[in-house]
Amino acid sequence: MPQKDKQAALLMLADGSFYRGWSFGAKGTVIGEVVFNTGMTGYQEVLTDPSYCGQIVTFTYPELGNTGVNPEDEESAHPQVKGAIARNITYRPSNWRSTQSLPDYLQEHHIPGIYGIDTRALTRKIRSTGAMNGGISTEILDPKRLQSLVLKAPSMAGLNLVKEVTTSKIYEWSETTDSSWEFAEKKDDNSFTVVAIDFGIKRNILRRLTSYGCKVIVVPATASVDEILAYNPDGIFLSNGPGDPAAVTEGVALTKELLKLEKPTFGICMGHQILGLSLGAQTFKLKFGHRGLNQPAGLKQQVEITSQNHGFAIASESLAADVEITHLNLNDKTVAGLQHKTLPFFSVQYHPEASPGPHDADYLFLKFVNLMKNSRDS
């Protein structure tokens, strides 16, 4: 873009640090928690992942927008982030699937972005001081004025954002994963009904469940036990989602009631934390979280490369004696997976649907299906 056509933008952090750059996407002012994602691909999936609700995402890959955007790669109906931060962007994407440029897409959905700043320096700051609130503005270019707004914003700790992203109505999902990725062992003649509790669910999770032959009914986080049981589910799925899991008290209360039924239960990300809380564990906020496509997770000399996106974790010392750790994040040894020792409940703190990302953990969907099969046969 010619210099004369650029509009100045300001990124302000709560600690007083600020960065001047250029605007892309929508104009205006937004406040949110500033985090970073280390993935080299998949910016559209990141932008539309409901788990990023309330956050301003720094992309560490140096250029954004090369492949444009397209409807097939959206993880929800629209972008969920508050804002985007990039080193450089392109207005002329080059990809046969592209239907729109990234700047035009963000402008259409009223999401501000800033580029032209040193994202490496920003990422190093977040790593050393921790994720914190910040703001992007094309209207307020005075750092002190913008900082005053940032300091008034609530902390992510204690914030229930599930109510912002959960579905407002019950619906059935039928779309499967693209045929280029069909690892699933389909069970069309013996399908299982799964009720997925939507704390902010990604579409590709739903696609993987249906690819494994499941009939998937998606319900709001506010659904009652009776509403869920009306579908006579073979299994319960607890989805990913944004904010502080400990603040999602209605989701924890619902899950506690469902666990009494001893139906196979599978949780991912927020669902992992909700399951842990329902089994008596506690959660805590990570310094800067895990957000990227190459996080190693495993136990007992077995390793999976995983896609992760979370800012909270389960405190291992708070787990009950009847719950065991199945995976650790091998970078910081936080709990990345758990299961009940005698009941069919398990969860992981990463994304086995991994779109985009590694497919190492896709077997977890088959594990869920097998638990439902064993439950039905018993």
DODOVEX-646355 format. One record per atom (N, C-alpha, C): residue in one letter; x, y, z. Coordinates in steps of 0.1 Angstrom, whole numbers, plus 5000, padded with zeros to 4 digits. Example, Ala and Ser with C-alpha at 12.3 -4.5 7.8 and 13.67 -1.06 7.14 Angstrom:
A513249435078A512349555078A513249675078S512849785071S513749895071S512950005079
This chain:
M500849885000M500050005000M500950125000P500650224991P501450354991P501450415005Q502550485008Q502650545021Q501550645024K501150725014K500150825015K498750765019D498550645016D497250575019D497250505032K498350495039K498350425052K497750515063Q497050445072Q496550515084Q497250465096A497650565104A498450535116A497550455126A498150365134A497450295145A498450275156L497850265168L498650255181L498250125188L499250055192L499049935201L499549975215M498649965225M499050005238M498849895248L499849865256L499749755266L499549815280A498949735289A498649785302A499849825310D501049775307D502149815315D502849945311G502250005301G502750135296G503550125283S503850005279S504549985266S503650015254F504150075244F503250095232F504150085219Y503350055208Y503950035195Y503150105185R503850185177R503150255166R503250175153G502150165145G502250095133G501150155124W500650065115W499650105105W498450015106S497250075103S496050005104S495749915092F495149795095F494549715085F493249655090G492349625082G491049585086G490249705090A489449695100A488449795104A489249915111K488550025111K489050135119K488350135133G488950205143G488250215156G489250175167T488650145179T489350115191T488849985197V489749895200V489349775207V490349745219I489749685229I490549645241I490349495243G491449425246G491449285249G492749235255E492749105258E494049045263E494949015251V496149065252V497149055241V497948925243V497848825233V498448705234V499248675220F499948575219F500648545207F500448395203N500448375189N500348245183N501548215175T502148105177T503448075170T503247995157G502047965153G501747885141G502247955128M502847885119M503247935106M502147935096T501047865098T499847865089T498647875098G497447895090G496247885097G495648015104Y496048125098Y495548245105Y494048265105Q493448215094Q491948225094Q491348135104E491848015106E491247935117E491447995131V492648065133V492848125145V491848245147L491748325137L490848445138L489348405141T488948285136T487548245138T487348145149D488348105156D488248015167D487648085179P486448035184P485748105195P486648105208S487648025209S488448025221S489248155222Y489348235211Y490048355211Y489148475214C487948455217C487048565220C487648645232G487648775230G488148865241G489648895240Q490248835229Q491748855228Q492148925216I493348985217I494049045205I495248955202V495248905190V496248795188V497448855180T498648825185T499848855178T500248735170F500448755157F500948645149F502448655147T503148555151T504648555151T505248535137Y504448465128Y504848445114Y504948585108P506048615100P506248755097P505348825087E504548745079E503648805069E502348735070L501248805070L499948755071L499048795059G498248695055G497348725044G497648675030N498748595029N499248545016N498248465009T497548385016T496548295010T495148345011G494948465015G493548525016G492748455026V491348455024V490448385032V489448315023N488748215029N487648145022N486748085032P485448065028P484448025038P484747885043E485447795036E485647665041E486547655053D487447755055D488347745065D487947815078E486747865079E486247925091E485847825101E486247845113E485947755125E484647795132S484147915128S482847955133S482248055122A481148115125A480448195115A481148325112H482048375121H482748505118H483948515127P484848605125P486048625134P485648645148Q486348585157Q486048595171Q487048675179V488148715173V489148795180V488748935182K489349005191K489049145193K489849225182G491149175180G491949245170G493149155166A493949205156A495049125151A496249215150I497449145153I498749215152I499649145143A500249215133A501149145124A502349225121R503449165116R504649235112R504349295098N503849215089N503549265076N502249195071I501549255062I500349195056I500449215041T499549135034T499449155020T498049185016Y497849265006Y496449305001Y496149224989R497149144984R496949074971R497248924974P496248844979P496548704982P496748624969S497448514970S497648424959S497348284963N496048244961N495648104964N494348074956W494247964950W493047934942W491747924950R491847904963R490747894972R490248024977S491148124976S490848254982S489648324975T488748384984T487648454979T487648604983Q488648634992Q488748774998Q490048795004S490548915004S491848945011S491548955026L492648925034L492448935048L492049075053P492649185049P492249315053P490749345050D490349305038D488949325035D487949245044Y488449115047Y487649025055Y487449085069L488549135075L488549195088L487649325088Q487849405078Q487049525077Q485549495076E485149395069E483749355067E483149315081H484049255089H483549205102H483949295114H484349415111H484649525121H485749485131I486749415126I487849375134I489149465131P489649545140P490849625137P492049545138G493049585130G494349525131G495449625130I496649595134I497849675133I498949605128Y499749665118Y500949595113Y502049695112G503249645109G504349735108G505149745121I504749665131I505549665144I506449545145D507349555155D508249445157D507549335165T506949235159T506249135166T507149045174R508449035170R509348955178R509549015191A509749145192A509949225204A508749215213L507549225207L506249215214L506149075220T506448975213T506348835218T507248815229R508548865228R509448845239R508948915252K508349025250K507749105262K506649015268I505748965260I504648885266I505248755273R506248695267R506848575273R507548615286S508148735288S508848765300S507948825311T506948905306T506048965316T504648905317G504248825308G502948755308G501948825299A500948755295A499848805287A499148915296M498749025289M498149135296M497149205287N496349285292N495349365284N496149465276G495549495265G496049595256G494949655247G495349755239G494349815230G494949845217I494149835206I494549885193I493550005189S494150115184S493250225180S493750295168T492850335160T493150435149T492650575153E491950575164E491250705168E492050775179I492550695188I493350745200I494850715198L495550815194L496950795191L497850845202D497250895213D497950935225D498050815235P499350775237P499450645246P498750655259K498850775266K498250785279K496750775279R496150835269R494650825268R494250685265L494950615256L494550475253L494850385265Q495950405272Q496250325284Q495250335295S494650455296S493550475306S492350385303L492050365290L491050275287L491450125289V492650095286V493149955288V493049915302L493450005311L493549975325L492149955331K491050005325K489749985330K489149845326A489749785316A489249655311A489449545322P488449455323P488549345332P489649245328S490249175338S491249075336S490648945330M491348875322M490848745317M490548645329A491348655339A491048575351A489748605357G488848515359G487548535364G486548575354L486848575342L485948615331L485248505324N483948505324N483148395317N482748455304L483448405293L483148445280L482348345272V482048235278V481248125271V479948175266K479348265275K478048315271K478048405259E479248445255E479348535243E479448445230V479748315231V480048235219V479148115218T478548065229T477747945228T476547965219T476047855213T474947865204T473647905211S472847965204S471548015211S470447905209K470747805200K469647705198K470347565196I469547465198I470047325195I469947295181Y471047235176Y471047195161Y471847065159E471546995148E472346875145E473346915134W474546865136W475646885127W475846755118S476046775105S476146655096S477346665087E478046775086E479146785076E480346705082T481046635073T482246565076T483446635072T484646585076T485946635071T486046615056D486846705050D487146695036D487746555033S487346505021S487846365018S489346355017S490046465016S491546455016S492146405029W491246415040W491746375053W490646275059E490646155055E489746055059E490445945066F490845965079F491445865087F490345785094A489145835094A488145775103A487645645098E487345555108E486745425105E485245455106K484545475095K483145505096K482245395101K481245435108K480345335114K478945375111D478645385098D477345445094D476145355098D476445215099D475345125102D475145105117N476045165125N476045155139N476445285146S475845395141S476245525146S475945545160F476645635167F476445675180F475945825181T475045845190T474545985192T475346055202V475946165198V476846245207V476146385209V475946415222V475546555225V476746635228A477046735220A478146825222A477746955229I478346975241I478047105248I478947215243D478247315238D479047425231D479447535240F480747525244F481347635252F482047725242G482047705229G482747785219G483347685209I482547595204I483047485196I483547515183K484647455178K485247465165K484547375155R484247415143R483547335133R484347205130N485647215130N486347095126N486346985136I486047015149I485846915159I484546845155L483546915152L482246855148L482446765135R483246815126R483446735114R484146605117R485146605126R485846485130R484846385137L483946435145L483046345152L482146285141T481646355132T480746305122T481446205112S482746235110S483546155101S483746015108Y483646005121Y483745875128Y482445815130G481445865122G480145795122G479145845133C479445955140C478645995151C477546085146K476346075152K475246175150K475446275161V475746405157V476146505166V475046605168I474546625180I473646725184I474346825193V474346955188V475047065195V474047135204V474347155217V473447225226V474147335233P473447435237P474047555244P474647515257A475547595262A476247575275A475147585286T474047645283T473047665293T471947555293A472147445285A471147345284A471047265297S469847205299S469647135311S469946985309V470046915320V470246765319V469046705311D467846745314D466746685307D466746705292E467146835288E467246865274E468246775267I469346745274I470346655268I469946515267L469346465278L468846325279L467746295269A467046405265A465946385255A466446325242Y467746335239Y468346285227Y468946145229N468846095241N469345955245N470745935240P471646025244P473046015239P473845895243D474645855234D475645745238D476845805244G477145935241G478246005247G478046145248I478846215257I478846355259I480146415255F480146525247F481346595243F481346735249L482446765255L482646895262L483646975253S483147085247S483947155237S484947255243N485747305234N486647415237N485847545239G486547655243G485847775246G486847875252P486348005253P487148115258P487048145273G487948225278G487848275292G488348185302D487948215315D488448145326D487448025329P487947905328P487047785330P486347785344A487047835354A486447835368A485247925369A485248025360A484048115360A482848065353V483047945346V481847885338V481147795348T480547855358T479947775369T478847685364E478047745354E476847665350E477347545342G478447555334G479047445327G479547335336V480147375347V480747285357V479547205364A478547285368A477347225374A476647125365L476547165353L475847075343L476646945341T478046965340T478846845338T478846755350K478846805362K478746725374K477546635374E476446695369E475146615369E475246505358L475846535347L475946445336L476946325339L477946355347L478946255350L478346145359K477246185367K476546085375K475945975367L475746005354L475145905345L476145805340E477445835341E478545745338E478545715323K478045815315K478145795300K479545835295P480045775285P481345815279P481445965277T482446035282T482546175281T483946215276F484046305266F485246345260F485346495260G486446555266G486546695266G487846745259I487746855252I488846915245I489047065250C490247095254C490647235258C489747285270M488847385267M487947425278M487247305284G486747215275G486147095279G486947005289H488247005286H489246935295H489247005309Q489247135309Q489247205322Q487947185329I486847195322I485547175328I485347035334L485846935327L485846795332L486746795345G487946845344G488746845356G488146915368L487547035366L486847105377L485647015382S484946955373S483846865377S484246745385L485446705383L485946595391L486746635403G486646765407G487146815419G488546885418A489046895406A490346965405A490247115405Q491347185404Q491347335403Q492147375391T491847495386T492647545374T493347675378F494347715370F495047835372F495447895359K495748025359K496148095347K497548085344L497948045332L499248035327L499848175325K501148185325K501848315324K501548375310F501748295300F501348345286F500648245277G500348135283G499548035276G500347955266H499647855259H500147775248H499347795236R499847855226R499147885214R500047865202G499847755195G500647715184G500347575178L501147535169L500847405162L501947305165N502947325173N504047235175N504347205190Q503247205198Q503447175212Q503647025215P504746985221P504846845224P504146805236A503346695235A502646645247A502746495247G502846435259G503046295260G503346255274L503646125276L504046065289L504645925286K505545885295K506245755294K506845735280Q507645835276Q508445825264Q507645815251Q506345855252Q505545865240Q505146015238V505346065226V505146205223V504246225211E503346325213E502546375201E502846515199I502946565187I503046705184I501646755182T501246855190T499846895191T499647045188S498447075184S497947205182S497247255195Q497747365201Q497147405214Q496747555213N495747585222N495347725223N494547735236H495347775247H494647795260H495547875269G494947945278G495648035287G495447985302F494747875304F494547825317F494947675317A495247615329A495547475330A495047415343I494947285343I494547215356I495747195365A495547235377A496647215387A496747065390S497947005387S498046855389S497946815403E498346895412E498346855427E496846845432S495946905424S494546915429S493746795423L494346705415L493546595409L493246495420A492046435420A491646335429A492446205426A492446115436A493145985435A492645895424D491345915420D490745825410D490845885396V491645995394V491946055381V493446055379E493746005367E495245995363E495546085351I496746135351I497346215340I497746125329T497246155317T497646075305T498646145296H498646275297H499646355289H500046475297L501346515295L501846635300L502346725288N502146855289N502846945280N504346935283L505146885273L506546855276L507446975277N506847095274N507647215275N507647265290D506447265296D506447315310D505847215320K505547095315K505046985324K503647015330T502847095324T501447115328T500647005323V499446975329V498646865326V498046895312A498246795303A497746805289A496646695286G496446605295G495446505293G495146435306L493946385308L493546305320L492446205317Q492346115325Q491246015324Q490845965338H489545925339H489145865352H489645715352K490045665363K490645535364K489645425361T488345445365T487345345364T486145375355L485945505353L484745545345L485145605332P484245605322P484645635308P484745785305F485545855313F485746005311F487246035308F487446115298F488846155294F488846285287S489946355287S490046485281S491446515278V491646615268V493046665265V492946815264Q494146875267Q494247015267Q494847065254Y494546995243Y495047035230Y493946995220H494247015207H493147005197H493546885187P492946775190P493246655181P492646675167E491646765165E491146785152E492146865143A492946945149A494147005144A493947055129S493147155128S493047215114S493247365116P494447415111P495547335106P496447285117G497347185113G498247135123G498446985122P499246935132P499546785131P498346705134H498346575129H497246485130H497546375140D498646385148D499046285157D497946235166A497146325171A496146295181A494746255176D494646225163D493246195158D492646075164Y493545985169Y493045855175Y492145875187L492145995193L491346025204L489846015201F489546055188F488146045184F487645895184L488545815179L488345665178L488245615193K489045665202K488945615216K487545655221F487045765218F485745805223F484645715217V484745685204V483745595197V483845455204N485045405207N485145275213N484645275227L484745385234L484145385247L482645375246M482045445236M480645435235M480145295230K480945235222K480645095218K480645005229N481745015238N481844925250N480644955259S480245075261S479145115270S477845055265R477645055251R476445005246R476444855247D477544785245D477644645245D477544585260S477844665269S477944615283S476544605289
